[in-house]
Amino acid sequence: MMQLYDLATKYPDIRFSPFCWRIKYSLAHKGLAWEDIPVCFTEKDLLPAPNDGKVPILVDGDKVVFDSWDIALYLDRKYPKDLLFDSEESRTQSLFIKHWSETVLHVLISRMGIMDFYDAQKDLDKKHFRETRESRFGITLEDWGGNPAAARVEFLKALEPLRQTLRSQKFLGGLEPNFSDYIMVGIFQWMRCGSRLKLFEAADNVATYQERLLDLFDGLGRASPAYASLS
Ligand SMILES: N[C@@H](CCC(=O)N[C@@H](CS)C(=O)NCC(=O)O)C(=O)O
């Protein structure tokens, strides 16, 4: 069975890496089974080679593939049934969604949830998390994440192109989901599984879309506990 290296937290069942969620949905999309191997930030020596020190990493027999985009391309090459990109256009459009989400949405998610993401780390990982993030942001975690409500307003505004698209179609892939939708579910699961902040009002069609994504593959995403459900 394939193995997927995923990001662990101090909670046995909490997994919120957006990049890993993309791949879990992609594997389920193709009906492929996998074993999840959760690894903490400070356990990089446990990662199979080659790697870039990050997860996800997929091990498929003697093949090791890292980086979520490259894993998606690999899965379509190796398992061409139920393609994640059913055309060149779908691949190039997903590349836009990847860069849009990583450059616009990830910053806002991080400003909304950083203190919860930090609290979810084991003590050893907290040090790594704080040092790497503070050197990246140039300010303390507390300052970066100091106004989650304002970041949420910006985030909901940034989703307007998605909201308008969903008025006329169920998924970014059209009638059926494709890798673009799995990029989006990664974003939603990052917040749902990693933070207590409620993202959407029920009337928002993005909330309905999130529910639709959570229902896919026998409730794959929903089976993972929400951070807010922790006592
Ligand atoms: N480009 C990579 C990014 C993966 C990534 O940043 N993963 C995070 C977890 S969400 C990670 O492993 N970070 C390790 C670290 O910050 O030390 C991909 O798309 O797979």
The ligand as a Gaussian input file, in Angstrom:
#p B3LYP/6-31G(d) Opt

LIG

0 1
 N        5.494000      23.050000      -1.930000
 C        5.163000      22.109000      -0.978000
 C        4.898000      22.803000       0.339000
 C        4.672000      21.809000       1.439000
 C        4.726000      22.443000       2.812000
 O        5.026000      23.637000       2.995000
 N        4.423000      21.615000       3.832000
 C        4.510000      22.054000       5.211000
 C        3.360000      21.442000       6.011000
 S        1.822000      22.178000       5.623000
 C        5.792000      21.506000       5.823000
 O        6.068000      20.324000       5.719000
 N        6.570000      22.376000       6.461000
 C        7.768000      21.957000       7.115000
 C        8.427000      23.070000       7.874000
 O        7.902000      24.192000       7.874000
 O        9.447000      22.781000       8.485000
 C        3.973000      21.270000      -1.454000
 O        3.092000      21.790000      -2.186000
 O        3.935000      20.078000      -1.129000

